[in-house]
Amino acid sequence: MIRDYVKEIVKIIRSTKDADKLKDLLSDYHEKDIAEAITQLSGQERAKLYNILDIQTVAEIFSYIDDVQKYLEELTIDKAAKVVSYMDADDAVDVLDDLSENKKNEIVNNLDEVTGKDVRKLLSYEEDEIGSWMTNNYVSITDDLTIRGAMSELVRQAGKHDNISTIYVVDKDGKFAGTIELKDLIIARENDNLSDIISSSYPYVFEKEKVSDCIEKITEYEEDSIPVLTMEGRIAGIVTSTDIVEMVDDAMGDDYAKLAGLTSEDDLKEKTFVSIKKRLPWLIILLFLGMAVSSVVGMFESVVAILPVVICFQSLVLDMAGNVGTQSLAVTIRVLMDENIDAKKKMALLFKEMKIGLLNGASLGLMTFVILGFYIHFFKKYVWMSAFLISGCVGISLVVAMVISSLVGTIIPMFFHKVHIDPAVASGPLITTINDLVAVVTYYGLARLLLINIFHI
């Protein structure tokens, strides 16, 4: 039977009156489970818990709560500052970011000297700078130590730091000189030279680098952590593998939002009016583009009047064109993340996407020709020749629309990238509408040319 630790914790808190016994019972559970249990307690029950648990334990519990603002505000400013002081600086910044500016400043001003300095440093970075993601939770030694001296220094620092699998080495000037894997230090002989186990070609990033610029580079290395350096080459902090996973997740969420013309902050926490202001500009642009598409459809009223059946398959052509355009857009944006990509590779990508669009279009067009031919004959009561002429028109339209949509989905983000506009922001809604326009003109244009002017259906 699987134990539900959270339910157990809630039950213990509500049923145990003795403070010492409650503290002892809770010590058997992980802080993450206690954090989840806290969200299910009443304010009075939480107040009881805050008084029983020591500050360090409360800090560890709070670091596991996503929306901690509500719970931190239940504490006095002095106690909240003490709780934040026990957190790693990066965890403290994450917690403080959920608070109002006034509350944040009050707590920061009451932090102990060391934590306050570290927190202010992290808060000084822009959100999109790699420095805003780093932690000061790492072990650092100098390169002039012996193996025994390095081990002694590791033991001394390990009590204060969790990230000890990679040991960072600095030279006499305090500049980054490389790393030592914990395993290598443990198995090293006492008379070995420390320099023999230092990896001097270890990857690193600079504190002011944009996350979007270096995320691909740091994800290529399968390291537990990577140092973040100042421009002078000194270690400002490190980013851990957990930070890297969060960065990738945030970047994906940000690009997903941008494809819809939104921002990554457009979520449940944001005020309705702020969300409206962010979305409305794109919607106005798309409104006018949509009007253009509607006007083009209106130009083909005579086609629909003569051959009403063609309107049944309009959405099929539009949807497939939109799908292909979105696929090409996603691939192109992914490729454009590499700032070193040259014009030759861009052209290769363009032709590849068009080739894929052509081959996929031909396959789907052939399927459409056969399936719709039978459908139009049996359900729309057209004679065999007319049925397959109509389905052939739909199939050809599908091929043409998919090839052009592949071209549009590739070339538009390339253009925006060239003029230094984020292609993820500008491309998505625009490509969808342009592909609709292309598909409508292609479909109804071919219907008029082939079905009415040539075959006189």
Protein Blocks (a to p, Z undefined) as FASTA:
>chain_A
ZZdfklmmmmmmmmmmblklmmmmmmmpcfklmmmmmmmpcfklmmmmmmmpcfklmmmm
mmmpmblmlmmmmpcfklmmmmmmmpcfklmmmmmmmpcfklmmmmmmmpcfklmmmmmm
mmmpcfkbmklmpccbdcdddfkbcfklmmmmmmmmmmmpmblmbccdddfkopafbdcd
fklmmmpcfkbcfklmpcfkbccddfklcfklmmmmmmmpccfbdcdddfkopafbdcdf
klmmmmmmmmmmmmmmmmnopafklcfklcfklmmmmmmmmmmmmmmmmmmmmmmmmmmm
mmmmmmmmlmmmmmmmmmmmmmmmmmmmmmmmmmmmpmkbcfklmmmmmmmmmmmmmmmm
mmmmmmmmmmmmmmmmmmnopafklmmmmmmmmmmmmmmmmmmmmmmmmmmmmmmmmnop
afklmmmmmmmmmmmmmmmmmmmmmmmmmmmmmnoZZ
